[in-house]
Amino acid sequence: MTNTKEFDKTTTIGFLGAGNVGGSLAVAMSNAGYPVIAAGSRTFASAQAFADRIPGCTACENIQDVADRVDFVFISTSDDAIRTVCDQVSWRQGQGVAHCSGAASVDILQSAADQGAILGAFHPLQAFNSVENGVKAIPGVTFGIEGDDGMQSYLRGMASDIEGIPISLRPQDKVLYHISGVLMGNLLAVLGSVAASMWEKFDHTRDEGVRALAPMMPAVAANLASAGVPQAVAGPYPRGDIGTIRKHLEAISSSAPEYLPLYIELALVGLPFAVEKGALAPARSQEIKELLESYRVTIE
Ligand SMILES: NC(=O)c1ccc[n+]([C@@H]2O[C@H](COP(=O)([O-])OP(=O)(O)OC[C@H]3O[C@@H](n4cnc5c(N)ncnc54)[C@H](OP(=O)(O)O)[C@@H]3O)[C@@H](O)[C@H]2O)c1
């Protein structure tokens, strides 16, 4: 359904939730010429710090004040607070409201729709840990966008204007889309932490492990980006080096058994990619699978 209200680069914008994502997006939008004029948060100090970064932006004491001043509101609170914050606001007919969550759909903004507001979701598929780093990390980021035609058009244009790459998502796509982001953005960091912790098992420190291993991450990402799946999958598994794999399983069982399940399951999940790449013969893959599964039994 197409809405009648048109949002464009002159539409006034406010943010509710002055954290890492809200702050980063607001700076990027402001730099791209969008009028970000009001901010509110749980604490006034956060709203003030947010407003201090953006020319022409006012920190508001309460969230209704923000909504009353602007035609479009981004709710960039933590996920759990989005619905509560939305429910607390009196919305105007035709006002725009979008949240920044990757997991939730627009339906958590239903109370705004009931009052005639137009709903959207604008999720940057990136890991944000500060506003300073976040602003730098936005160019090239994919934005998962939900909403009706008018909302999509506005948010897609905005994503492009801040040098992002817009993609449209249906409400039913959101959770799987978010899982992909969590696997890459969050659980990859867990995997990196496990890899670094292995260094403690051979008389070095975890920090040394981080220093040694972190430079591999950009190289892996570059391989993935340039060669794609499955060509970027490398190492003893596509090579079919079963002797090396056996040594891994013996060593990890005795020295780091807490990481054995992770190692086995990741290796098993990776075998079909190695076969698809054409590097690993199906029979060899089956042999490796059985070896891995035999160690799975020992930990049950
Ligand atoms: N971090 C990421 O990597 C990432 C990536 C993509 C999308 N997102 C999404 O972006 C949204 C914000 O995440 P974030 O990482 O920016 O979180 P964050 O840095 O923790 O910021 C959340 C902000 O929300 C405010 N807040 C919490 N409860 C509130 C309430 N009841 N009323 C008003 N303000 C409230 C907090 O206010 P105070 O500071 O005033 O206490 C805080 O500034 C979430 O929906 C998240 O899923 C996050």
Ligand as a Chemical Component Dictionary entry (heavy atoms), coordinates in Angstrom:
data_LIG
# 
_chem_comp.id                   LIG 
_chem_comp.type                 NON-POLYMER 
_chem_comp.pdbx_formal_charge   0 
_chem_comp.three_letter_code    LIG 
# 
loop_
_chem_comp_atom.comp_id 
_chem_comp_atom.atom_id 
_chem_comp_atom.alt_atom_id 
_chem_comp_atom.type_symbol 
_chem_comp_atom.charge 
_chem_comp_atom.model_Cartn_x 
_chem_comp_atom.model_Cartn_y 
_chem_comp_atom.model_Cartn_z 
_chem_comp_atom.pdbx_ordinal 
LIG N1  N1  N 0  25.053 -1.994 18.354 1  
LIG C1  C1  C 0  24.934 -2.539 17.173 2  
LIG O1  O1  O 0  25.898 -3.093 16.651 3  
LIG C2  C2  C 0  23.644 -2.437 16.403 4  
LIG C3  C3  C 0  23.671 -2.633 15.019 5  
LIG C4  C4  C 0  22.501 -2.465 14.289 6  
LIG C5  C5  C 0  21.318 -2.133 14.944 7  
LIG N2  N2  N 1  21.313 -1.994 16.285 8  
LIG C6  C6  C 0  20.030 -1.622 16.920 9  
LIG O2  O2  O 0  20.066 -0.232 17.232 10 
LIG C7  C7  C 0  19.277 0.002  18.418 11 
LIG C8  C8  C 0  20.136 0.714  19.437 12 
LIG O3  O3  O 0  21.270 -0.059 19.738 13 
LIG P1  P1  P 0  22.608 0.614  20.317 14 
LIG O4  O4  O 0  23.702 -0.378 20.125 15 
LIG O5  O5  O -1 22.758 1.993  19.809 16 
LIG O6  O6  O 0  22.264 0.644  21.863 17 
LIG P2  P2  P 0  22.879 1.595  22.985 18 
LIG O7  O7  O 0  24.193 2.167  22.562 19 
LIG O8  O8  O 0  22.786 0.843  24.238 20 
LIG O9  O9  O 0  21.856 2.804  23.024 21 
LIG C9  C9  C 0  20.525 2.638  23.377 22 
LIG C10 C10 C 0  20.035 3.982  23.854 23 
LIG O10 O10 O 0  18.659 3.837  24.133 24 
LIG C11 C11 C 0  18.365 4.615  25.250 25 
LIG N3  N3  N 0  17.211 4.058  25.948 26 
LIG C12 C12 C 0  17.086 2.833  26.528 27 
LIG N4  N4  N 0  15.869 2.702  27.065 28 
LIG C13 C13 C 0  15.214 3.859  26.809 29 
LIG C14 C14 C 0  13.922 4.343  27.126 30 
LIG N5  N5  N 0  13.044 3.601  27.805 31 
LIG N6  N6  N 0  13.589 5.579  26.717 32 
LIG C15 C15 C 0  14.452 6.346  26.014 33 
LIG N7  N7  N 0  15.713 5.959  25.703 34 
LIG C16 C16 C 0  16.074 4.731  26.100 35 
LIG C17 C17 C 0  19.594 4.586  26.124 36 
LIG O11 O11 O 0  19.539 5.794  26.826 37 
LIG P3  P3  P 0  20.529 6.439  27.913 38 
LIG O12 O12 O 0  21.871 6.519  27.265 39 
LIG O13 O13 O 0  19.921 7.763  28.078 40 
LIG O14 O14 O 0  20.500 5.565  29.112 41 
LIG C18 C18 C 0  20.711 4.482  25.107 42 
LIG O15 O15 O 0  21.286 5.732  24.829 43 
LIG C19 C19 C 0  18.765 -1.373 18.860 44 
LIG O16 O16 O 0  17.478 -1.557 18.336 45 
LIG C20 C20 C 0  19.754 -2.345 18.219 46 
LIG O17 O17 O 0  19.189 -3.623 17.966 47 
LIG C21 C21 C 0  22.431 -2.119 17.045 48 
# 
loop_
_chem_comp_bond.comp_id 
_chem_comp_bond.atom_id_1 
_chem_comp_bond.atom_id_2 
_chem_comp_bond.value_order 
_chem_comp_bond.pdbx_ordinal 
LIG N1  C1  SING 1  
LIG C1  O1  DOUB 2  
LIG C1  C2  SING 3  
LIG C2  C3  SING 4  
LIG C2  C21 DOUB 5  
LIG C3  C4  DOUB 6  
LIG C4  C5  SING 7  
LIG C5  N2  DOUB 8  
LIG N2  C6  SING 9  
LIG N2  C21 SING 10 
LIG C6  O2  SING 11 
LIG C6  C20 SING 12 
LIG O2  C7  SING 13 
LIG C7  C8  SING 14 
LIG C7  C19 SING 15 
LIG C8  O3  SING 16 
LIG O3  P1  SING 17 
LIG P1  O4  DOUB 18 
LIG P1  O5  SING 19 
LIG P1  O6  SING 20 
LIG O6  P2  SING 21 
LIG P2  O7  DOUB 22 
LIG P2  O8  SING 23 
LIG P2  O9  SING 24 
LIG O9  C9  SING 25 
LIG C9  C10 SING 26 
LIG C10 O10 SING 27 
LIG C10 C18 SING 28 
LIG O10 C11 SING 29 
LIG C11 N3  SING 30 
LIG C11 C17 SING 31 
LIG N3  C12 SING 32 
LIG N3  C16 SING 33 
LIG C12 N4  DOUB 34 
LIG N4  C13 SING 35 
LIG C13 C14 SING 36 
LIG C13 C16 DOUB 37 
LIG C14 N5  SING 38 
LIG C14 N6  DOUB 39 
LIG N6  C15 SING 40 
LIG C15 N7  DOUB 41 
LIG N7  C16 SING 42 
LIG C17 O11 SING 43 
LIG C17 C18 SING 44 
LIG O11 P3  SING 45 
LIG P3  O12 DOUB 46 
LIG P3  O13 SING 47 
LIG P3  O14 SING 48 
LIG C18 O15 SING 49 
LIG C19 O16 SING 50 
LIG C19 C20 SING 51 
LIG C20 O17 SING 52 
# 
